[in-house]
């Protein structure tokens, strides 16, 4: 009995974000999209965190530092990503380490997402909301973080340099609108403009300006054609005679005649 109690005390508590999803978010999505089955409700499948280490080809300490920092952030040891082919312009050879990545599932995935939206994102400087246009069309969302210092697990004095992170959230949603509503209900702070399923006012305004510019250009072209028909001589291409070239009948130009007369005059003066 005592052993069973000790094991229960040592067991980690369930992720609070997952409990919130099961109790609140699932019902909200079901009422909005009219799912007939609980299995149709979109869920988080995995979270992939990637950190590029382009300087690792010069020093191995950079790769070790990035691996350690990403492991502290995610709570799981990352894998080293290597180049698949050689690119001479980037000085990269096949098999060279170019980054470290980690794939989170289950409880670690929910804990990471909870820390991301509750602690890390509010610490971003000059934050104005996540870009809601970063969905890939299949319900997956990607965001970039400029520095790893927004995670409180990273000690500011122990890092060698500031590195960015790429976070990709893979969901089971069949559309961007469903995935957006799920992430919004979980607490992701999206900006108000450009949300999936809503009318993009900026895109409409840009399309309206392009249509007006197109109509203006067509009107100017039509007016020019009308002027050419009314006065074709004014818009006819004129043939300009270049300096030093002969005329139409093969006669020398006026410049050449002047030069020849000056030459004859100088010759007569020299003979006298």
C-alpha positions, 0 to 999 in steps of 0.5 A: 500500500505504501509503495502504491502511494509513493508511485502515485505521488511521484507521477507527474500531474496531467497537462493542464492545457490538455485538460482544458482542451478536453473540457472546453475547447472540444465542446466549443469547436463541436458547437461551431463546426457541427461535428457529429462525432468526438473523433472529428474534433481537430487535435494537436498531433505533434510539435516540431522545434528546429534550431539552425546552426550554420556555424557548426561547420567551423566549430563543434562547440556551436553544435554542442551549445545549440543541442544543450539549449534546445534540450533544456527548452523542450525537455527532450534531447534533440536530433542533429540534422545534416545536409542531404547534398553539397551546396558550394555557394553556401560552403556546405557538404553532404553530411555536415550538421546544419541544425538540431530539431526535436519532435514532441508528442503526448504530455511533453507536447502539451507542456511545451505549448502551455509554456510557449503561450503562457510564458515565452510569447508574452516575453517577446519584445515589441510583440503585436500578435502572431501572424494568422497567415502562417498556416500551410493550407492543411491545418498546420501552423508555423511561427519563428522566434528570434531568440531563445532567451524568451524561455525562462529555462535559458540562463542569460549569462550562460549562452554564447550567442542569440539563436532563433527557433522555428516551431511547427504545430501539426494538427489533425484539422482538415482546414486552416479555419478549424486549426485557427479556431482550435489554437485561438481557443487554446490561447494563441494570441493572433493578430486581428487582421488576416485571420482564416475564414474572415474577409481580408480588408487589406487584400480587398483594398489592394485588389481595388487599387490594382483594378483602378490602375488597370482601368486607368491604363486601358483608358490612356491607351484607348485615348492614345489610339484615338489621337493616332487615328485622328492625326497619324502624321503627328505620331508617325516615326520620323527618320533622322539622318545621322551625322556623317551619313549620306542623304536619300539620293546619295549626296553628301551631307551639309557637314561633309560639304563644309568640311570639304570646302574648308579643306580646299581653302586651306590647300589653296592657301598653302600653295600660295 
